[in-house]
Amino acid sequence: MLFMTFNLYRIYEYRKRRQCRRFCKNSIPEPTEGQCKAGNYKMGRISLHGLSIAIEQPRGTYRVGTDAKTGKRWTSRMAAHYGYFSNTRGADGDGVDCFVGPYPQSETAYVINQYVDGRFDEAKVMLAFPDEETARNAYLHSYERGWKGLKSMVPLSINQLKWWLKRGNMKQPLKLENLPPEGLEAMTRKVHWDENAQPYNATIDQVLYEIRQSDSGENLLLDAVSIDEIIADSDGAMAFDALVTPYVKLQRKMELLNGVMERAGQSVKPVAMQITDPFKQLGVANVAVVFELSDGQTVSIFFHNPDATPTKLAPTDDVISYKWILNKKDITIVVAPERGQDLNIREVARRIMKLAEKNSPAFARANAKRADRMQNIQSLKDEIVVLEGELKSCAE
């Protein structure tokens, strides 16, 4: 198994308490106290999702110490492998700490904002856990009973984790809004646009290329979305406020926006618009608007209602746009880099139509190939039915 190769060592933590170590038995000499302080003894090392991790304390080893305030002795057993990401720097100047669980195929990591004495201390990453509850328990069970360090927990994708480890501010607690949208972590710069809906210092082709490069091979930009898919996948959204309108006026606002898109489009035009019924996402009432374009692409806008009663949506409640999608690709950070500050929704519509027109030929090619594959699959299914019928006839 993946974790059987870990050297069974654990490290002495000096930051908050006086602690001592209990190393498991193996053939490697036990490190001295000085080596523990310096962290220069031989450790187990693994690579997970392309991230290099040094394992200081294996699962099942013990950490003991004395509370600096009360003088009370305590003992806790490590509920998961514990170490740090190589070539990173956390809030304490050392590598960013990491707990590694038993489920390496998990595509979700969890960052715990650890607080001590009411202040942010450092972040702890929970990696290779099947769900949030398992990650939370592994963290809490690795400390003494009654540990209150877990202030908050932020779920994020592996790509977002890599982005945060490289570019995040480790001296501040991680917040969901500090992360780039999933799939756009590779975008190293914001795209700024001029009054003609043209990006500064780049062409539309270059912007589209960057978006596709950050797509992780999923071709989301070439796959249109449906209302059913929006409702089925109503989890995890990034908030980028842009347009505020009373819910009762949303239909009229979107009709006006449809007119802007129609005037902005040349070879591609909007041909239909759908507004979903309200649905809940992360406990907040949401509405999505989907514009169908003449070439089969879709433009979607997500609205939410983060007021005093976020689970209800009354006609007079304000709804705020926070996410723009071209086909199945979240491009909010590209078309709305202002993040709601003095943002004109019509300008965003013009930008999206520019991208949609440039993306149209590739979209058509991809969907033609997809139609051919689906036809081939259907032909094979039909052939199987015929052959099964012939076999049944022979058996009779």
Secondary structure, 3 states (H helix, E strand, C coil): CHHHHCCCCCCCCCCCCEEEEECCCCCCCCCCHHHHHHCCCCCEEEEECCEEEEEEECCCCEEEEECCCCCCEEEEECCCEEEEECCCCCCCCCCCEEEECCCCCCCEEEEEEEEECCEEEEEEEEECCCCHHHHHHHHHCCCCCCCCCEEEEEEEEHHHHHHHHHHCCCCCCCCHHHCCCCCCCCCCCCCCECCCCCECCCCHHHHHHHHHHCCCCCCHHHCCCCHHHHHHCCCCCCCCCCCEEEHHHHHHHHHHHHHHHHHHCCCCCEEEEEECCCEEECCEEEEEEEEEECCCCEEEEEEECCCCCCCCCCCCCEEEEEEEEECCEECHHHHCCCCCCCCCHHHHHHHHHHHHHHHHHHHHHHHHHHHHHHHHHHHHHHHHHHHHHHHHHHHC
